Amino acid sequence: MKVYKFGGASVRDAAGIRNVGTIIQREAGNDLVVVVSAMGKTTNALEEIVVSYMAGRTDEALLRWQNVVIAHELIIAEFELPDELLAPIRNLFSSVAAKLTTPSPGSYDAVYDQLVSIGELVSTRIVAAYLIHIGLTVRWADARQLVRTDDTFREGKVDWTATQSLIQDFADDKTGLVITQGFIGGTSDGETTTLGREGSDYSAAIFGYSLGAESITIWKDVPGVLNADPRYFDETVLLPSLTYQDATELAYYGATVIHPKTIKPLQNKGIPLYVKSFLKPDQPGTLVGAHTVDKTTPSFIFKVNQLLISLHPTDFSFIAEDNLSLIFGLFATAGVKINLMQNTALSFSVVVDSKPDRIPDLLERLRGHFRVTYNEALELITIRHYDQSTIDRVLVGKKLLLEQKSRSTVQLVARDES
């Protein structure tokens, strides 16, 4: 049994869905679980609907939703699907419209998960309907019933024991071709949760782990894992293979090709992960697994819009263990992830994503205990398998504010001066 994951770019239009169908047909007769993301930029559009809805702007929310519906209807129209395959899709459309006319029933994060998850539900219904229409036998699975999480909305924590049992019961030795959603799960009380932004890769790992998959393939619009983001580097190199550890570290440091939580479940069971191009499916892509690889090619990860926060004692004390415990607690409460940290006797500095919805409150809380200084609009550059020439290369036109090195990795916090 294999697991395939297709992201939003691969199903953004009718041509993309047809291409996905062609790739799936290559596995005809084999057990295959296909995890699908929301189409194109649907998640972004749904997030805007949540903002309007929670602010009480019902007409605006409904108008935004109607635009989402129209975009999907234009894709559906190209397939000429029969009414019985269209009914579940249209039911989803009408249920959301009805919801948006009623007052918000819960917290922002809980409502976010209820509404944003619709993107995956709609996309998988459309993909499943198309595959059935071209003659494949398909089981549509509701990931909210299979991926069991706690009620940490927008960042659901997986109950692995319950999830494995639910997924195995669903498969029941009759997997065949299954279409299900990435990114979403559900609580034991039936509440919808999401697994964190861009979490569909993680969903594929959850299904692969639970079913003991032969392999997992993530289908992307790039030829595999590259040593740098093409948006920042003109000349990139395909990494034909990575160890689990290297892939985990690249994802942790911010490489967007693989979600950070994806690797560990696969490593625990020794399941190989392939990253391949849905545009050129016959190319080998990148293999992630338990093997020895060449570590001479440097890899570059850029995170922009970073904030460097430095904390200083307001009295004659040092930054000691009790201060660190307080600091980590404040960051956890604010829901702000630390990308890099550096400690001295008289200061503690961190680099974080500059999130306008969370940072101001965090800074205010920190000021209750420390003198706070910060620098905005920075870049965090991580280089795996670096040498001095690679450091010099990325710092051209930049002012270095902070540097942190280990044997295999260097992280640089810099401001673009060009």
C-alpha positions, 0 to 999 in steps of 0.5 A, a space after each residue: 500500500 502506498 500513500 500519495 499527497 497532492 498539494 493545492 498547486 496540483 489541483 488548482 484547475 481542471 487540467 491539474 485534476 486531470 493530471 492527478 487522475 493520470 498519475 493515480 491511474 498508474 497505480 491501478 489495481 494497487 492499494 493507494 491512499 491519496 491525501 489532497 489539499 484545498 485547491 490553489 489559494 482556497 485556504 487563503 480565501 477561507 481565512 479572509 472569510 473567517 476574519 469577516 465572519 468573526 467581525 460580524 460582517 456577514 454580507 462581506 463573508 457571504 460575498 467572499 464565500 460566493 467567490 470561492 463557490 464560483 471558482 470551484 463551479 468553474 472547475 466542476 463545469 469542465 468535467 460534466 459530472 452527473 447530478 449524483 456526484 455533484 450532490 455532496 459538493 453542492 451540499 457543502 456549498 449550501 451548508 457553509 452559506 447557511 453557517 455564515 448567516 448565523 452568529 459565531 458559535 465559538 472562539 476564533 480558533 474553533 471557528 477558523 477550523 470549522 470554516 477553513 477545513 471546508 477547502 479540503 472537504 470540497 477539493 476531495 469531493 471534486 477529485 473523487 467525483 472526477 475519478 469515479 466519472 472516469 471509471 475508477 472505484 473510489 472510497 471517499 474518507 472523512 479525515 475528521 473521523 480518522 485523525 483523532 486530535 485534542 481540542 487545540 484548534 489550529 494546531 491539533 495534537 494527534 492521539 496516535 493510538 486512537 488514530 492508528 486504530 481508526 485508520 486501520 479499522 477503516 482500511 479493514 484490508 480493503 483499502 483500494 483507492 481512497 481519497 481523503 483530506 490533508 490538514 484536518 482532523 477531529 476530536 472525540 466530541 466531533 469538533 473539527 480541528 486542523 493540524 497547522 498551516 500547510 499540514 497536509 504532508 503531515 496528514 500523509 505521514 499519519 496515514 502512512 504510519 498508521 497503515 505501515 505504508 510501503 512508501 509515501 510520495 509528496 507530489 510538488 511543482 518542483 523536481 524534488 528537494 532543492 538545495 535552495 529556494 528558486 525565488 532566492 537562488 538562480 542556480 539550484 541543485 536537486 538533492 537526489 537523496 536525504 537522510 531522515 535527520 537532514 530532511 527533519 532539520 531542513 524542514 525545522 529550519 524553514 524549508 517549505 518543501 516538506 512540513 516539519 512534522 512529516 518525517 519523524 513518523 516515517 522514520 519510526 517505521 522506516 517508511 521511505 518518502 519520495 518528493 516528486 514533480 507532478 509535472 514530470 512524474 517519471 523523474 526520480 525526485 528526491 528520496 528521504 530514508 535511512 541511508 548514507 548520502 553525500 553531504 558536500 552540497 550546501 543547502 540554503 533556507 531563507 526566512 524573511 520578515 523576521 523579528 530579533 527580540 532581545 531581553 535584558 534584566 531591569 535590575 542587577 540580576 542575570 538571565 538565569 534558569 528562572 528567567 528562562 522558564 518565565 520567558 518560554 512560558 510567555 512565548 508559549 502562551 502567545 503561540 509564538 515559535 522561536 526560530 533561533 535563540 542566544 543567551 548571555 549573562 545579561 541578555 536573551 535574544 530570540 528570532 521569531 516570525 513577525 506576526 502582527 496578530 501575536 507579537 504586540 501582545 507578546 512584547 507587552 507581556 515581556 515588558 512586564 518583566 524585562 527591558 525589551 529591544 527589537 529589530 524588525 524586517 530581518 532575514 534568518 538564513 540557515 546553511 546546512 553543510 556550510 563553509 566560509 565561501 557560502 557564508 560570504 555569498 549570502 551576506 553580500 549587501 547585508 549587515 550581519 546582526 547575529 551568527 550561530 554555528 554548529 559543526 554542520 549548520 550556521 544560522 545568520 540574522 541579517 538586514 538587507 542593506 541594498 
